[in-house]
């Protein structure tokens, strides 16, 4: 199949620091001519020997951490800049939204920018006129269409920029994380528009840090890191690798920054009969490489991925542990849990009581199963007051009043 975009041994370097002034450029030229002495400015490599192809009519993801070279790759595809080494080949007309305001002239009105953008893409007047109304409708900026773009808010610039890039018949549509600036409704319309363009035969190149969105829109992709290609293949593998690397990086940063580390943990659950579900004992084995004065510890219980249901603080319990250093074990006994059986999650945290600073930010220890979840009755449904899976058990009683209308009438007459 024909490639819409081809990168062949592409490298891109930038000079570190500020852009040189006219005076600095003149001085460097004179020194080069007279003394053959031109001091080299330090450079940063945004991309290094990158090779990949994007097939026509495919949807392609570019993922990676900040600073990995994603935006540089998109700038090369859209010909905003050119490679330092290697070759970038693109077939067809390119529509790009790499940052808010891409392709918009601030002094021209929104209406004038639509015509200018179309002409730059090589479209004829009747082609632009045919798409004009759909661009205005999608941008949804009202009478501002006749105001200079420099008077637009960031959201309005984004709306017009995406409408231009996606409606003027692009063969290759490039979209960076800029769409995240818009509100939820506009983001949904952008996703629908990108999916429709891809279905019509356009090539989509999409950059995002949202794994779910990438997986739903794209078929294949690459993962960049420090300017090089770490992986290339089906989007499921790219997303899985990106998420795993993000979690590993976050764990390394937390471990380096937080003065308390969780080495391991365990729990014992003792069920009860009657009103309460049972008792839960949580053991946490921690390590404090440097001495910490009288930290406050916390244990929490929540639904998986939900808000905290139960919180236990060593400060509220009147516990003072003094100076903590090295390895130690903590145990918290939660008695008479007023919960329904089911799956829950246990959290642990540690804080400096004097400053309120975390020694260890709220940290998930892991899942716990507290009894068996209730079996849903046939034909049951969820609504307020009749939920299939309640969480908290509280004392309550029912009362049935017969002939309520007659009772109410009697009360009104009296």
HELIX and SHEET records of a PDB file:
HELIX    1   1 UNK A   22  UNK A   35  1                                  14    
HELIX    2   2 UNK A   70  UNK A   77  1                                   8    
HELIX    3   3 UNK A  110  UNK A  120  1                                  11    
HELIX    4   4 UNK A  125  UNK A  139  1                                  15    
HELIX    5   5 UNK A  142  UNK A  146  5                                   5    
HELIX    6   6 UNK A  149  UNK A  151  5                                   3    
HELIX    7   7 UNK A  154  UNK A  167  1                                  14    
HELIX    8   8 UNK A  177  UNK A  181  5                                   5    
HELIX    9   9 UNK A  184  UNK A  199  1                                  16    
HELIX   10  10 UNK A  211  UNK A  217  1                                   7    
HELIX   11  11 UNK A  235  UNK A  257  1                                  23    
HELIX   12  12 UNK A  404  UNK A  413  1                                  10    
SHEET    1   A 3 UNK A  43  UNK A  55  0                                        
SHEET    2   A 3 UNK A   3  UNK A  15 -1                                        
SHEET    3   A 3 UNK A  85  UNK A  90 -1                                        
SHEET    1   B 6 UNK A  94  UNK A  97  0                                        
SHEET    2   B 6 UNK A 172  UNK A 175  1                                        
SHEET    3   B 6 UNK A 203  UNK A 207  1                                        
SHEET    4   B 6 UNK A  59  UNK A  63  1                                        
SHEET    5   B 6 UNK A 220  UNK A 225  1                                        
SHEET    6   B 6 UNK A 228  UNK A 234 -1                                        
SHEET    1   C 3 UNK A 261  UNK A 271  0                                        
SHEET    2   C 3 UNK A 278  UNK A 293 -1                                        
SHEET    3   C 3 UNK A 323  UNK A 334 -1                                        
SHEET    1   D 4 UNK A 308  UNK A 313  0                                        
SHEET    2   D 4 UNK A 295  UNK A 302 -1                                        
SHEET    3   D 4 UNK A 342  UNK A 352 -1                                        
SHEET    4   D 4 UNK A 358  UNK A 370 -1                                        
END                                                                             
